[in-house]
């Protein structure tokens, strides 16, 4: 008669070993991340080449996760038109949150972009809270949320870009207790996102989204959902100028923080500020024609902005006329006070 064999829990259930990067060789993750950035953002790819090798690789690892989350949320492949496969948006956000937490905890995810986050998180001290700040922005989109006030708009920008700026600062070696520099990194993210919203008003409208605050639209007597109609083009120009002005305030503050970074990181940050800032300024300069064709920065212009940033990195950045009204601490408090999903 066969004897029944008993198993102790420790012999049957073994905890998955915690290994940064999901057990993948670091260089495999870096190569996949570099491919993602080359495909998804030529501007960021250009600026990231200015980092020293270690910082560049870490920035690329973080970018790969950001890009993957963005694509999961919108059903895209490295940007482009919004496509949805019929799955529930909230379920997609919850899936990215679960995978993100697994990656930061040193668990495999079966997705190189999330494993890339696990790798850079282990190297730079990125936390669940930092990542959740970013994912909360995708959760707002999943809820088909719209900003009612300027403060709502800025809270959204904090989640999807300001919080990324804070993570990027940690990647560049900014200590966790250097609040001033982290504040300025958040400012840069806010500036980038405000510029993106100004450029993408038409694309967002085609995808059923609008990030212009309802109160702004009411001020200009623009009915809901009508802001892209030709009859309201001049009113839209006024609102988008307001977006770009906000972006420039935060960009100017961010340049102060760049002075605290090592030279190559300072050069990269200023190059990115030049490149992305030019997009917003071009949108403003085009006026009502800004959305006839997508505004972009040519390769030659990027090279000019990189060269300009080199000399800016050697000089003291001028203090802005005024610091921005919207601060990282204030936006974090607004996020904490927001009702749960």
N, C-alpha and C positions, 0 to 999 in steps of 0.2 A: 504494500500500500504506500502510495507516494505521500511523503510528509508535506503538509502545508507549510510553506515558507513565509514567515512574516518579515515585513520590511519596516525599518524605522524611517521616519520622515526624512532624516538627513541623507539616507541612502537613496531615496527615490526623488525627492524634490530638492534640486540644487539651485541656489540663487545664481542668476546669470552674472558672470564676472564683470566688474566695472572696468571698462577699458575706453579711454578717450578715443573719439573718432569711430566708435562702433567696431573697433578691431581692425579697421582698414589701415594700411600703411599711410603715413602722413602725406607722402608725396603723391599718392593716388588721389587723395582728397584735394590737395593743392592743384593738381593738374585739372581735375574736374571743375574746380572753382574758377580757375583761370579761363577755362573754356566758356563757362557760364557768363563771366563778366565780359568777355570779348564779344559774345553774342547779344548780351542784354543791354549793355551800356558802354558805348564807345567813349563817352565823356568821362565816366568813372574809370574806365580802363586806362585812358590817357593819363589822368591824374595819379592813379595808383602806381604807375611806373616810376614816379618820383620818390617813393618810399624806399628805405633800405630793404633788403631782401626779406628779412624776418617780418617787418611790419607790412610789407606788400602782401606776403602770403597770408598773414592773419586777416588783413582787410579783405582779401579775396574769399577766404573761408567764410567770413561774416556775410559778405555780399551774396554768396551762393545761397545761404539760408534765407536772406531777405527776398531774393528773387524767386525762390521756390515757394515761399509763403504767398507772395503776390500772385504768382501763377495759379496756385491752388485756389486762392480766393476768387479769382476772376476767370478761371478756365482758360488761361492763356499759355503761350509758350514763349517766355522771354518777352512779354509785352505784346502789343498789337491790339486787335479788336477784342472786345469782351465776348466770351463764349461760355455758355453754361451747359453742362452735360445732363441736366435734370436732377442732379443730386441737390440735397438741401444745403443752402449756404451756411447755416449754423452748424450743420454736421461737419462740413469741410473745415470750418474754423476750429471746432473742437478736436478734429483729427490732427490739425497742425499743432494745437496746443499739447496734445498727448505726446506726439512725436518729439516736439521741442523739449518737453520735460524729460523724456527718456534720454534724449541726446545729452542734455546738461548733466544728467545723473550718471553718464558713462555707460548707457545701455545701447545696444545696436538698434537701428531703426529700419534697416533695409532701404534706406534712401540716402544717397551720398550727400545731398545738400544738408540734411539734418545731422548726419554724422559729422559733416564739416563744422557745423555749429558746436557739436560736442567737443571737437578737437580744439577750436579756438577758445571755447569757454574754459576748458581745463588749463589753457596756457595763460589766460588773461583775467580770470576771475569773474567771468560773466555769470549772472545769476538768473534764477527763475523769474524774479521780479522784473529785471531789465527786459527779458524776453516777453513777459506777459504784458508789459506796457505797450510793446509793439503789436502783439497779437490783438490787444483790445481795440486797436484801430480797425483791423479786419472784422472784428465782431460788430463794430458800428455799421460798417458797410453791409454785413450780413443781415442786420436788422432793418436795412433800407432807411437808415437814419439820415436826417438832413439837419444842417446847422440852422438854428433860429437866430442866434446872435453872433457877433464877432467873437465873443468868448468861446462859443461852441466850435466855431471854425478853428480857432487856435488850439483848443483841446484836441481836436481831430489831428491837426498838424503835429502836435506833440506826440501823439501815439504813433503815427505812421512815419515820422521823420525825425522829430526832436529826440525821441528816445533812441533811435538808431544812431544819432549823432553822439549821444552819451556812450553807447556801446563802442562806437568807433574810437572815441577818445581813450577808452580803456585799452583798446587794441593798440593804440599808439603809445601806451605806457603811462597815461595820466593816472595818478593815484586815486583810489576810491574816495579819499577825504579832501581832494582838491576841488572843492565845490565851485570855486570861481571859474576854473578852466572847464569843468563839466557844464556849467551854465552857458559858457560861450559856445561849446560844442553843440548844445541843444539849440542855440540861436542859429547856428549854421544849418542844421536840419530843418528848422522852421522856415528859414529863408528859401531853401531848396523847394520845399513842398508848396509854399505860396507861389513861387514862380511856376512850378508844374501845373498848379490849378489854373493860373492865368493862361498858360499856353493851351491847356487841354479842355477848356470850357466846352468846345464843340464836341470833342470826342466823348467827354463825360455825358453830355446831353444825349448823344446817340446811344449810350449805354444805360440810359435811364437814371443818371445821377446828376446832382447839382450841389456844388460845395459853396456857392455864394449864399451868405446868410439870408434867411427870409426877411429879416428886418432891413437889410440893404435893398432887396428887391422892392419892398413896400415903399421905401424912401423914394425910389425912382418910378413908382407906379407901374411896375412890371408885373403882370399877372403870373401866377404860379405856372411853371413849365413853358413860358413864352419868351424867355430871355434870349433865345437864339433867333427869334423871328426878326426879319429885316426892320420892322417898324420900331424895334427897341435897340437897334444896334448902337446908337450914340449913347443911350443910357448904359448899355453894357460896357462900353468903352470907359465910362466914368468909374464904374465899379471895379473893372479890372485894373485901372490905374491905382485905385486904392489898394488892391492886392499887392501890386508891384511896389508901391511905397512902403507897405508893411514889410515886404521881403527885404527891401534895401535897408530898413532900420535894423533888422536882425542880422543882415549880412555885415553891416558896419560894426556891430557889437561883436560878432564872431571873429572878425579880423584882429580884435584886441587879444582874444584868447590864443590865436595862432602864435603870437609872440612868445608864449610860454613853452612851445614845443621845440624839439630838436630841429635843426635846420631843414633836413630833408622832409620831415613831416610838415613843418611850417610851409615849405615850398609847395608840397602837394595840396595842402588845405587851401592855400591862397590861389593856386591854379584852379582848383574845383570851384572856389567862390567866383573867380573871374568867368569861368566857362558857364556855370549855371546862372550867375547873375546876368550875363549877357542875354540869356534867353528871355528873361523877364523884361529887360530893357528893350529888347527888340519887339516883343509883343506890345509894349506901351507905345513904341515909336510908330508901329504900323497902324495904330488906331483901329478903325472899323474893318480894315483888311487883314487883321491879325489871324483870323481863322479861315481865310480862303485856302491857305496851305499851311501845313504844320511848320512852325518855326523850329529851326535847328541851327546848330553851330557847325560850320564847315571845318574840315580837317586843318586847313590853313589858318583859320581863326583860332582853333584850339592851340595850335603851335605858338601863335602870337601871345595868347593868354598865358601859356606855360612860361614863355620867355619873360613876359611882364611880371609874372609871379616870382621869378628868380630875383629880380631886383627889388621887388616889394619885400621879399623875405630877408633881404639884407638891411632894409631900412625900418625905422619905427613906423608902425601903423598909426595914422591920425586917430585921435579920439573922436567918436561920433558926436554930433551936435546934441543928441539926447539918447539915453539908453531906452530900449524898448519898454513899452508898457507891460507886455506879457512876459512873465518870467517862468523859468523852469519850476521853481517852488510853487508859484501860483497855479500853474497848469497842472502840476501833480496834485495839488489840493483839490482842484476842480474835478480831476479824474477820480480821486478817492471819494468825493462827495456824490459822484454820479450814481443814479440808481442801478442796481445790478441788472444784467440781461434777463 
